[in-house]
Amino acid sequence: MKPSLKKGFSIIELIFVIAVLGIIAAVAVPKLLDSRSSALATTIKQDISTITNSIQSYYMLKGKLDDITTSVTINSNTWNTENNKTVIFPRTGNSCVTIKIEDKELKVDIDESNETEVCTKIRQSGISDSTYKLY
């Protein structure tokens, strides 16, 4: 009788598979993290456009705006509302985007000194400080 050999992987085959998985992870993880911040920056860019358009439309129809939240529904997980005339991103920490109403003007301020990845991507997407007259 012949002794039966167990079938399985050798240690070299296992090391090779682990090395290949490590290389794939080293390439994929940074791409995955970058796509998350890019998606958030795109969402914030769309939010800025929606907020400014809603405020302008509301002000044009009503002639006044006492509370920003009456003109637009703001995602409270992302944005923070202060004194009914200011909207800030991010909700906590250093502000990157501030949208405020003062003296019949709507001002969008982008903080150039905030170096977080999302704020940098927002600036790179073409969003800059803007002022809109409210009529």
Sine and cosine of phi, psi and omega as CSV:
sin_phi,cos_phi,sin_psi,cos_psi,sin_omega,cos_omega
0.00,0.00,0.62,-0.78,0.04,-1.00
-1.00,-0.02,0.63,-0.78,0.09,-1.00
-0.94,0.35,0.67,-0.74,0.00,-1.00
-0.99,0.14,0.67,-0.74,0.04,-1.00
-1.00,-0.07,0.68,-0.73,0.05,-1.00
-0.98,0.21,0.68,-0.73,0.04,-1.00
-1.00,-0.04,0.68,-0.73,0.00,-1.00
0.01,-1.00,-0.11,-0.99,-0.01,-1.00
-1.00,-0.06,0.58,-0.82,0.09,-1.00
-0.99,0.13,0.25,-0.97,-0.01,-1.00
-0.89,0.45,-0.56,0.83,0.02,-1.00
-0.92,0.39,-0.66,0.75,0.04,-1.00
-0.90,0.44,-0.65,0.76,0.03,-1.00
-0.91,0.41,-0.67,0.74,0.04,-1.00
-0.89,0.46,-0.66,0.75,0.02,-1.00
-0.88,0.47,-0.71,0.71,0.01,-1.00
-0.90,0.45,-0.67,0.74,0.02,-1.00
-0.90,0.44,-0.64,0.77,0.03,-1.00
-0.90,0.44,-0.69,0.73,0.01,-1.00
-0.90,0.44,-0.69,0.72,0.04,-1.00
-0.89,0.46,-0.61,0.79,0.05,-1.00
-0.90,0.44,-0.66,0.75,0.03,-1.00
-0.91,0.41,-0.69,0.72,0.03,-1.00
-0.88,0.48,-0.70,0.72,0.01,-1.00
-0.90,0.43,-0.62,0.79,-0.01,-1.00
-0.90,0.43,-0.50,0.87,0.02,-1.00
-1.00,0.06,-0.64,0.77,-0.14,-0.99
-0.97,0.22,-0.63,0.77,-0.09,-1.00
-0.88,0.47,-0.75,0.66,0.04,-1.00
-0.88,0.48,-0.60,0.80,0.04,-1.00
-0.90,0.43,-0.65,0.76,0.01,-1.00
-0.90,0.43,-0.70,0.72,0.01,-1.00
-0.91,0.40,-0.62,0.79,0.01,-1.00
-0.91,0.40,-0.62,0.78,-0.01,-1.00
-0.93,0.37,-0.51,0.86,0.03,-1.00
-0.92,0.40,-0.73,0.69,-0.01,-1.00
-0.93,0.36,-0.55,0.84,0.07,-1.00
-0.91,0.41,-0.65,0.76,0.03,-1.00
-0.91,0.42,-0.67,0.75,0.02,-1.00
-0.91,0.42,-0.65,0.76,0.03,-1.00
-0.89,0.46,-0.64,0.76,0.04,-1.00
-0.91,0.42,-0.65,0.76,0.04,-1.00
-0.89,0.45,-0.69,0.72,0.01,-1.00
-0.90,0.44,-0.65,0.76,0.03,-1.00
-0.87,0.50,-0.68,0.73,0.04,-1.00
-0.92,0.38,-0.62,0.78,0.05,-1.00
-0.88,0.48,-0.68,0.73,0.01,-1.00
-0.86,0.50,-0.71,0.70,0.01,-1.00
-0.89,0.46,-0.70,0.72,0.00,-1.00
-0.90,0.44,-0.71,0.71,-0.02,-1.00
-0.89,0.46,-0.74,0.68,-0.03,-1.00
-0.91,0.42,-0.68,0.73,0.01,-1.00
-0.91,0.42,-0.65,0.76,0.00,-1.00
-0.91,0.40,-0.68,0.73,0.01,-1.00
-0.90,0.43,-0.70,0.71,0.01,-1.00
-0.89,0.47,-0.69,0.72,0.01,-1.00
-0.90,0.43,-0.71,0.70,0.00,-1.00
-0.88,0.48,-0.71,0.71,-0.02,-1.00
-0.90,0.43,-0.60,0.80,0.00,-1.00
-0.92,0.40,-0.61,0.79,-0.01,-1.00
-0.97,0.23,-0.68,0.74,-0.12,-0.99
-0.99,-0.12,-0.38,0.92,-0.01,-1.00
0.99,0.14,-0.05,1.00,0.05,-1.00
-0.35,-0.94,0.26,-0.97,0.04,-1.00
-0.50,-0.87,0.95,-0.30,-0.03,-1.00
-1.00,0.00,-0.43,0.90,-0.06,-1.00
-0.58,-0.82,0.84,-0.54,-0.03,-1.00
-0.85,0.53,-0.59,0.81,-0.07,-1.00
-0.92,0.39,-0.22,0.98,0.09,-1.00
-0.98,0.20,-0.36,0.93,-0.04,-1.00
-0.99,-0.12,-0.39,0.92,-0.05,-1.00
-0.46,-0.89,0.57,-0.82,0.09,-1.00
-1.00,0.00,0.84,-0.54,-0.10,-0.99
-0.95,-0.30,0.69,-0.72,0.04,-1.00
-0.93,0.36,0.94,-0.34,-0.08,-1.00
-0.95,0.30,-0.21,0.98,0.09,-1.00
-0.98,0.19,-0.37,0.93,-0.04,-1.00
-0.95,-0.31,-0.68,0.73,-0.11,-0.99
-0.94,-0.33,0.45,-0.89,0.07,-1.00
-0.85,-0.52,0.71,-0.70,0.04,-1.00
-0.97,-0.22,0.77,-0.64,0.04,-1.00
-0.86,-0.51,0.65,-0.76,0.06,-1.00
0.64,0.77,0.54,0.84,0.10,-0.99
0.88,0.47,-0.01,1.00,-0.02,-1.00
-0.82,-0.57,0.03,1.00,-0.09,-1.00
-0.68,-0.73,0.67,-0.74,0.08,-1.00
-0.83,-0.55,0.74,-0.68,-0.12,-0.99
-0.78,-0.62,0.66,-0.75,0.17,-0.99
-0.85,-0.52,0.66,-0.75,-0.06,1.00
-0.98,0.19,0.18,-0.98,-0.07,-1.00
-0.86,0.51,-0.63,0.78,0.03,-1.00
-0.79,-0.61,0.36,-0.93,0.03,-1.00
1.00,0.03,-0.32,-0.95,-0.01,-1.00
-0.94,0.34,0.77,-0.64,-0.02,-1.00
-0.95,0.30,0.59,-0.80,0.02,-1.00
-0.93,-0.37,-0.67,0.74,0.01,-1.00
-0.81,-0.59,0.75,-0.66,0.07,-1.00
-0.79,-0.61,0.81,-0.59,0.06,-1.00
-0.89,-0.46,0.85,-0.53,-0.05,-1.00
-0.62,-0.79,0.39,-0.92,0.04,-1.00
-0.93,-0.36,0.82,-0.57,0.11,-0.99
-0.43,-0.90,0.69,-0.72,0.03,-1.00
0.79,0.61,0.77,0.63,0.03,-1.00
0.84,0.55,0.51,0.86,0.08,-1.00
-0.73,-0.68,0.56,-0.83,0.09,-1.00
-0.96,-0.27,0.87,-0.49,-0.07,-1.00
-0.91,-0.41,0.76,-0.65,0.10,-0.99
-0.94,-0.35,0.91,-0.42,-0.01,-1.00
-0.93,-0.37,0.79,-0.61,0.05,-1.00
-0.95,-0.32,0.85,-0.53,-0.03,-1.00
-0.97,0.23,0.93,-0.37,-0.01,-1.00
-0.95,0.30,-0.36,0.93,-0.07,-1.00
-1.00,0.08,-0.22,0.98,0.00,-1.00
-0.98,0.20,0.90,-0.43,-0.11,-0.99
-0.98,-0.21,0.30,0.95,0.05,-1.00
-0.92,0.40,0.40,-0.92,-0.09,-1.00
-0.87,0.48,-0.67,0.74,-0.02,-1.00
-0.92,0.40,-0.69,0.73,-0.01,-1.00
-0.90,0.43,-0.62,0.78,0.06,-1.00
-0.89,0.46,-0.68,0.74,0.01,-1.00
-0.92,0.39,-0.56,0.83,0.06,-1.00
-0.89,0.46,-0.72,0.69,0.03,-1.00
-0.90,0.44,-0.64,0.77,0.00,-1.00
-0.92,0.39,-0.40,0.92,-0.01,-1.00
-0.98,0.20,-0.06,1.00,0.07,-1.00
0.97,-0.24,0.00,1.00,0.04,-1.00
-0.97,0.24,0.75,-0.66,0.03,-1.00
-0.63,-0.78,0.09,-1.00,0.03,-1.00
-0.85,0.53,0.70,-0.71,-0.01,-1.00
-0.60,-0.80,0.47,-0.88,0.08,-1.00
-0.73,-0.68,0.75,-0.66,0.00,-1.00
-0.85,-0.52,0.73,-0.68,0.10,-0.99
-0.97,0.25,0.68,-0.73,0.05,-1.00
-0.98,-0.21,0.82,-0.57,-0.03,-1.00
-0.94,-0.35,0.00,0.00,0.00,0.00
